[in-house]
C-alpha cells in the first residue's frame, strides 16, 4: 500500500495556497504525462515546468523502478485530471485540496489518514534509505529540524493504479506548484511518496 505524506508547508505557511491558474496547469501537465502527449501540448507559463518534470521522470526511470510502469486506463485518468483543472478559478486554492484531488483523479483512494508529529526519531526512520545520497547528507540536519516538530499529514492509499503515477505526481508537484530559485534544493517539496520500509513505519503510526 503506497503512503503519501504532506509536509508542513502543504498545510500551513508559504505554500498553504496555490494560484488557481497554476493548479490548473499542474492538472493539465499531469494529464499530458498520463496520456503520453508530452509538455509540448501545453501553453506557457506551464510548459517550462512540465518539461523539467518530464525530463526528470525520464532520467530517473532509467535507474529507479518506482518511476517505471504502465498506467491503468491512462486516457481516463488524463480526462479526469483535465476536468478537475477546468473547475478551478484564478484565485487562491488550498494546496491540500489540490493535492488530494489530483491523487483521487489518478485513481487512488485515501483509505486512512492521520495528522501527526514525527519527532527526530521518526524523521530518521522515514528517511533511513536516503542516507547514502550526497545531496541528502548536506541537508540532513535542516530536514530533521524542519520535519521533526511540525505536524505532517499522512495518507494510506489504495487503488488499481500503477505506483509510478504517484512518482510522476510528486515530480510535477515539485516543479509546478512550488516557487523556488534556479538551482535551489527543494527541501520543502510539499510531498513524499513511500513504498518501502518508510511506508511501513508511517502506516504503523496511522493505524496505531
C-alpha positions as CSV (number, residue, x, y, z in Angstrom):
1,X,0.0,0.0,0.0
2,X,1.6,3.3,-1.0
3,X,1.8,6.0,1.5
4,X,2.0,9.8,0.9
5,X,2.8,12.4,3.5
6,X,2.3,16.1,3.1
7,X,5.0,18.2,4.7
8,X,4.3,21.2,6.9
9,X,4.3,23.8,4.1
10,X,1.5,21.9,2.4
11,X,-0.7,22.6,5.4
12,X,0.4,26.0,6.6
13,X,2.9,28.7,5.8
14,X,4.0,30.0,2.4
15,X,2.7,27.1,0.4
16,X,-0.7,26.6,2.1
17,X,-2.4,28.0,-1.0
18,X,-1.6,28.0,-4.7
19,X,-2.9,30.1,-7.6
20,X,-5.9,28.5,-9.4
21,X,-4.3,29.0,-12.8
22,X,-1.1,27.3,-11.6
23,X,-3.1,24.5,-10.1
24,X,-4.9,24.1,-13.4
25,X,-1.6,24.0,-15.2
26,X,-0.5,21.3,-12.8
27,X,-3.6,19.2,-13.6
28,X,-3.1,19.7,-17.4
29,X,0.6,18.8,-17.3
30,X,0.0,15.7,-15.3
31,X,-2.8,14.7,-17.6
32,X,-0.4,15.1,-20.6
33,X,2.1,12.9,-18.9
34,X,-0.5,10.2,-18.3
35,X,-1.8,10.4,-21.8
36,X,1.7,10.4,-23.3
37,X,1.1,13.7,-25.0
38,X,4.2,15.4,-23.7
39,X,4.7,19.0,-22.4
40,X,4.6,20.4,-26.0
41,X,0.8,20.1,-25.9
42,X,0.7,22.8,-23.2
43,X,0.9,26.5,-23.3
44,X,3.2,28.8,-21.3
45,X,3.6,29.5,-18.5
46,X,3.0,25.8,-17.7
47,X,5.1,24.2,-20.4
48,X,8.6,25.0,-18.9
49,X,7.9,23.4,-15.5
50,X,6.2,20.5,-17.2
51,X,9.2,19.9,-19.4
52,X,11.6,19.9,-16.5
53,X,9.4,17.4,-14.7
54,X,9.1,15.1,-17.7
55,X,12.9,15.2,-18.2
56,X,13.4,14.3,-14.5
57,X,10.9,11.4,-14.8
58,X,12.6,10.0,-17.9
59,X,16.0,10.3,-16.3
60,X,15.0,8.6,-13.1
61,X,13.1,5.9,-14.9
62,X,16.4,4.6,-16.3
63,X,17.6,3.6,-12.9
64,X,14.6,3.6,-10.5
65,X,11.9,1.1,-10.7
66,X,9.4,3.3,-8.9
67,X,9.3,5.7,-11.9
68,X,8.6,2.9,-14.5
69,X,5.2,1.4,-15.2
70,X,2.1,1.3,-17.3
71,X,-0.9,3.3,-16.1
72,X,-4.3,1.7,-15.7
73,X,-6.7,3.5,-18.1
74,X,-4.3,6.4,-18.9
75,X,-6.9,8.2,-21.1
76,X,-9.5,8.0,-18.3
77,X,-7.0,9.3,-15.7
78,X,-5.9,12.1,-18.1
79,X,-9.5,13.2,-18.7
80,X,-10.4,13.2,-15.0
81,X,-7.4,15.4,-14.3
82,X,-8.3,17.8,-17.2
83,X,-11.9,18.1,-15.8
84,X,-10.5,18.8,-12.3
85,X,-8.4,21.6,-13.8
86,X,-11.4,23.2,-15.5
87,X,-13.3,23.5,-12.2
88,X,-10.6,25.8,-10.8
89,X,-10.8,29.6,-10.8
90,X,-7.9,32.1,-10.9
91,X,-7.9,32.9,-7.2
92,X,-6.1,31.0,-4.4
93,X,-6.8,27.3,-3.9
94,X,-5.8,25.4,-0.7
95,X,-2.8,23.3,-1.7
96,X,-4.0,20.4,0.4
97,X,-7.2,20.3,-1.7
98,X,-5.3,20.4,-5.0
99,X,-3.0,17.6,-3.9
100,X,-5.9,15.5,-2.6
101,X,-8.0,16.0,-5.7
102,X,-5.1,15.0,-8.0
103,X,-4.5,11.8,-6.1
104,X,-8.1,10.8,-6.5
105,X,-8.3,11.7,-10.2
106,X,-5.3,9.5,-10.8
107,X,-7.2,6.5,-9.4
108,X,-6.3,6.2,-5.8
109,X,-8.4,6.3,-2.7
110,X,-7.4,7.5,0.8
111,X,-8.1,4.5,3.0
112,X,-6.9,6.1,6.2
113,X,-5.2,9.3,7.2
114,X,-3.8,11.0,10.2
115,X,-2.1,14.2,11.2
116,X,0.9,13.5,13.4
117,X,4.3,14.8,14.6
118,X,7.2,12.6,13.7
119,X,9.8,13.8,16.1
120,X,13.5,13.4,15.3
121,X,13.4,9.7,15.7
122,X,10.5,9.4,13.2
123,X,12.3,11.6,10.6
124,X,15.3,9.3,10.9
125,X,13.1,6.3,10.4
126,X,11.3,7.7,7.3
127,X,14.5,8.9,5.6
128,X,16.7,6.0,6.6
129,X,17.1,4.8,3.0
130,X,18.3,8.2,1.8
131,X,21.4,8.4,4.0
132,X,23.7,7.3,1.2
133,X,23.0,10.3,-1.1
134,X,25.4,13.1,-1.1
135,X,22.6,15.7,-1.5
136,X,20.6,14.3,1.4
137,X,23.7,14.3,3.6
138,X,24.2,18.0,3.0
139,X,20.6,18.9,4.1
140,X,20.1,16.2,6.7
141,X,20.2,18.4,9.8
142,X,18.0,21.0,8.3
143,X,15.5,18.4,7.1
144,X,15.3,16.8,10.6
145,X,14.7,20.3,12.2
146,X,12.1,21.1,9.6
147,X,10.0,17.9,9.9
148,X,10.5,16.9,13.5
149,X,8.3,19.3,15.3
150,X,5.6,20.4,12.8
151,X,2.5,18.3,12.0
152,X,2.5,16.3,8.8
153,X,-0.5,14.7,7.2
154,X,-0.1,11.0,6.2
155,X,-2.4,9.3,3.7
156,X,-2.6,5.5,3.2
157,X,-3.7,4.9,-0.4
158,X,-5.3,2.1,-2.2
159,X,-6.4,1.6,-5.9
160,X,-5.6,-0.3,-9.0
161,X,-3.4,2.5,-10.5
162,X,0.3,1.8,-11.2
163,X,2.6,3.1,-8.4
164,X,4.6,5.1,-11.0
165,X,1.7,7.6,-11.2
166,X,2.5,8.7,-7.7
167,X,6.1,9.3,-8.5
168,X,5.1,11.3,-11.6
169,X,2.6,13.3,-9.5
170,X,5.2,14.1,-6.9
171,X,7.6,15.3,-9.6
172,X,5.1,17.6,-11.1
173,X,4.2,19.0,-7.7
174,X,7.8,19.9,-7.1
175,X,8.2,21.6,-10.5
176,X,4.8,23.2,-11.0
177,X,3.3,24.1,-7.6
178,X,6.4,25.3,-5.7
179,X,8.2,28.6,-6.3
180,X,12.0,28.2,-6.0
181,X,15.1,29.9,-7.2
182,X,17.1,28.2,-10.1
183,X,19.3,25.5,-8.6
184,X,17.7,25.7,-5.2
185,X,17.4,22.4,-3.4
186,X,13.7,21.6,-3.0
187,X,13.8,20.7,0.7
188,X,10.3,21.9,1.2
189,X,8.9,19.9,-1.7
190,X,5.5,19.5,-0.1
191,X,5.0,15.8,-0.5
192,X,6.8,12.5,-0.3
193,X,5.8,9.1,-1.7
194,X,6.7,6.0,0.3
195,X,6.6,2.4,-0.8
196,X,9.3,0.6,1.3
197,X,10.2,0.4,5.0
198,X,9.4,4.1,5.4
199,X,5.8,3.4,4.2
200,X,5.5,0.6,6.7
201,X,6.7,2.8,9.5
202,X,4.2,5.6,8.6
203,X,1.4,3.1,8.1
204,X,2.0,1.7,11.6
205,X,1.7,5.3,13.1
206,X,-1.5,5.9,11.2
207,X,-3.1,2.6,12.2
208,X,-1.7,2.6,15.7
